[in-house]
């Protein structure tokens, strides 16, 4: 998100470099020796979260996997994602940085429809981070209704607050906190934050499980959104998600912007409704540093469809498999205790690590290569 963002051109089609060959040692490993991701059968659309795109905290969203500078600068001396196939087709969405998923999901659907028609594409895949993982569910339904068939093959979310985030309610409860944060971001990133297409209050109300203000005449909240835009085979062939958590001193300092003395997201307790009154479905256990959230979203909020398990591969590309121990979340508003509280297959990274804010321990482009490879197995 910066002054150079081209909001009139919501997509940038690009191809990416072929992966490097495996070393001889890698060929002898027992784990899958992947030099790079398989090319997906249909294009992949990357969907940013709140405060994107194409820059967040001074870094390219999705770590340049589909950063706007990637296509024109993609050659042997630039920083392309080497794990993606040379012929891989994809695009980066550009929606309002601050608005509800009802609004952003419609923007996404409009842009994807136009892009598909212009390029004669019949299907797409979605990869959404944070609020983007909610936006894509509305877009999938709209695209189905407009085209008359299941347009989206794989809908994949990363660190998404499908059942709300306590931080959203915490900021709204501050009152002036909302405008103060937006003003701080505007000072850094420019007028895009103040644009007519932005509504910070609507954005935050979307990320609270229940309707924040029953008296304002507008029905908001993640619970209602989940009812309107469900996980359904009618709208996407496969739903999958990455769940991550990291607390204590390892969380990126940028995540403390709304926290007073390390505000506790507390995201590993089971309750179908918001039993703690903190803005997210579930009920915490009161432990502040027990790795049950990623600094913004609890693990009890992140699973949509299948949970995936991340496998580190020292000799090549990391890879993802479907984690079946938590079963399939088809009704986001009514998960099982295991789905809300299990730490199985949880990646030990915070919310910003998952989009490429510098981290020396997490190979972010390798991770996105793994997502593309996973999608390629299911998007036929």
N, C-alpha and C positions, 0 to 999 in steps of 0.2 A: 504494500500500500504506500504509494508515494506520488509526488506531483507528476511523475512521468508515466503513470499508469494510463493506458489507453482504454477508457471505459466505453468508447464507441465501438471497439473491436473486441468482443468478449472471448474470442478464440484465436489461438495461434497454432496452426497445424505444423507439426514438425516430425522429422525422422531422427533417430538417434544412432550412435555408433555401435558397431558390432562389438561384442565382448572379447577380451583378450583370451588367448588360449590357455588351457590349464598346464601347469608344470607337470613333469613326469612323476613327481612325488604325489601330486594330487590325484593322478590317475590310479594310484594304488590304494587310495583311501577307501574305507568301507562305506562312508556316507556318500550320497549322490554327488557325483563330480560334475557340477554344473558350471560351465564357463560363462553362461549368460542365460537370460530368460528366453523361453520360447516366444515366438511372435504370436500375439493374440489373433484370433480369427476376426475380431471386430475392434474398432478403435476404442481407446480408453480415454475417458474424460476425467481430469483431476479437478476436484471440487474443494475449494478452500473454506476455511472456517471464519469465524468472526475476526475482524481487523485485517483480513487479507484483501486484495492481492495486488501487486506481485511481490511485495516486500513486507516483511514483518520484523520489527526490531532491527532493521538494517540488513537483514539476510533474505535471500530468495526463498519464498515458500516452496516446500517440497524439495529443497536443496538443489534447485536447478534441474530436477528430473524433467519438469516441464516449465522451467522459468522462462520468462519472455525473451531473454537474451540468448537462449540456447540455440534456437533454430538458425539464426543468422551467423552465430559464432561457432557452430558445431564443426570443428575440423580437428586435425591431428594434434594441434597445440593448445586447444581449449579444454574446458572442464565439463565435458559431456558425461552422461551416465553410461559408462562402458558396459554395464550389465544388460542393457536393453538391445534387442535385435536391431540391425541397421534398417530394416524395413518396417519397424514398429510405427504405427500411426496413432497419434493421440492429440489431445488438446487440453488447454488449461482454461477453466471457466473464470469469469470475472463478474461477480455479483456485488451488490451493495455491501460494503464492509460491515455496516451496522444496520441490521434489520431482522425481522422475523423470518423463520423458515417458510412460512406461508408466502411471504413476499419473494424471498430469495429462490425458493423452489420454482416459482413461476418464471422468474428471470432465467433460471437454468434451463427449464423446459423450452422456453422460447428460443434461447440461443442454440440449444442442441437441435431442435427441430430445423431451424434455418441452416445449420451446418450440415445436417444429414441430407437435406434436400439439395443443397448446393454441390455436395460431393457424391451423391447417389449412394449413401450408406443406408443400410436397412436396419442395423442394430448397433448398439453401443454398450460399453461397460462403464461403470462409475467407480471411482475411488474417492471417498470424501473424508476429510479430516475434521474432527470436532463438529461444529454446527453443520459443516458440509455433509456429514454422514446422515443428518436429518433432512437437509435440503433435497438430497438425491431421491429420497423416498417419495416426496411430493412430485418431483420431476418425472419419476418412473410411472406414476399413475397418470399424470397428464399426457405423457407421450403415448401410453397405451390407449387412452381415450381418443386422442387425435388421430393416431395411425390405425387403430382398430385391431392391434395385435400386441403381443409382448415384445416391446422394443429393447428393453434392457436385459442383457444376458446375466452379468454379474454385478451386484451392488455390494460394494465393500466399504466398511466404515473403520476409521482409526480414531480411538480416543473420543468417541462421540457421546454426548450426554443424552442418550435416548430416553432416560428417565429423570432428567434434570440434573442441575449442578447447584450445590449450596452457595457457590460464589456469586451466582446471578442474583439470588435473593439477598445475599449479604450486601452487595453493591446497591441494589434498589432500596434496601432498608436504610442505607446511609443518606438517602435523599440527594443532597448536593454531590454525593460521591460520583454519581453517573456523569453529570456535566463536567466535573473536575477531571475525570479520567479522559473523557472525550477531548477536552481542551488540551490536556497534556499530549495526547496523541496528535492532535491537529498542529500543535506547535512544532512537532517533529516531522510529520508527514504531509502537512499542507491541507488545502481546502477540501480534498476529497472526503475528509471526515465530516465536514460541515455541509456536504452536498444535499440537495433536495431529496435524494434517494436514500438517505440515511436516517434512522430512527433508533437511537441507542436504547430508549426505554422499551420499544417493541422487541428489540433483539433480546434483551435480558428477560423480559416476561415470557418469551418463547422457551427459555432454558430453565424455567421453574416448572416443577411437575404439575402443580395445581394452578388454577386461575389465580393470578396474583391479586387482582382487584375485582371481585364479583360485582361491584357497583359501577364500573366504568362503561358498561354496555357492550364490551368486547370480550368474547370468550377466548382466552389465551392459555398457554401452558403446554408442556410436552404431552401430558395425558390426553388432552383433546386432539393434539396433532397426531398422536399414535393411532387414535381411533379413525381419524380421517384418512391417514396414509399409512396403512399397515404393512407388515411383512407379508407379502402375498405372492404366490406363484403366478397369479394373473399379471402382475406388473414386472417381475424380474424372475429369471430362471433360478438364480442362486443368490442368497444373502449370506454374507460372511463378515467377520469383524475381528479386529485386533484389540486386545484388552491390555492395558499397561498401567503400572503403578510404581511410584518411587517417592518416598517421603523422607523426612529428616533433613539433614544438611546437604543432601544431594540434589534437591530440587533447584531448578534455575531461579536465581534471585528475581527475575522479572515476574515470576508468579506470586511474589509477595506484595504486588501493587495494591491488592484489596485486603491484605491480611494484617490484623493487629495481633502481634505476638503469635505468629504462625496459626492463623485461623484453621480450625480442624474440619476438613471436608468429611472425614469419617465415613467411608464408603463401603463397608463390608457386612453390614447387618441386614437381616431379612425382614421385610415387611412390604406387602404389595403396595400399600399407600405410603404417603409421606408421614410416617409415624413419629419422626423427630421434629417435624415442623421447620425443617431447615431448607426446604426448596427442592429436595430430591427424594424420590421414592426409596424406602428402606428405613433402617434404624441402625445407627452406629453403635459401637461398643465403648465409645469414650476414649479410646486410645488414640493419641495424637500422632505418633510416629511409627505406626505399624504397617507401613507400605500397603495401604488399602485404597490409595488414590494416586493420581498423577500430578497433584497440585491444584487441579481444577475439577476433575471428574472422578467419582468413585468407581471401583470395579463393579459395584452393583448396578451401575447405570450403562455400562459400555457394550454389553453383548447384544448383537442383532443377528438373527439367523444362527449360522455356525460360528463358533469360536475357532480361531486358527492358532496353531502352535508354531512358534518360531524356532528354527534350528540353525545354530551357528556352524558354519563350515570353514575351518581355518584355511583350507586349500582351494577354495573357489567361492562361488556365490552361495550365500545363505539361502535357505528355502523354508517354505511354509507347508504344513499339512493340516488337515481338518482334525480338530480336537473333539472327540465324541463323548468324553466323560461328562460334559455339561449339557449334552443333548442340544437340540435345535430350539432356539427361541422364536416361536412363531407369533406369540402374543406378547408384545413388548410390555404391555401393562399388567401382565399376569405371569411373571417368570417363576420358576421353582426356587426353593431355598438354595439349592446347589448352584443354579445359574447366577444368583445374586451374590453369593458369598465365596464361591470357589476361587482359589488362587492358582488353580491349574492353568498352565500355558500363559500366565501373565508375564508380559515383558517388563523387565526392570529398567524402565526409562520414564521420564516425566513428559508432560503434555507437549512441551516445546521441542524436546529431543526428537519427537516423531515426525517433525517437518524439517529438520535440518539445522536448527539453531545449534551452533558449534558444540560438539560433544566428542571427546577423544576416544570414547569407548564404544560408541554405537556407529556402525558403518551404514549410514543412512541411505546412500545410493544402492548399496548392496540389498538393503531391506526393500526398497521399491522394486528392484529387480526381482526379488522373491515374490512380491505381490503380483507383478505382471506375469511371472511364470505360473503362479497359482491360478490366475484368471484364465490363462491359456488352456488349462486343463478342463475348464468348465464352460467356455463361451462358444461352443459349437452349436 
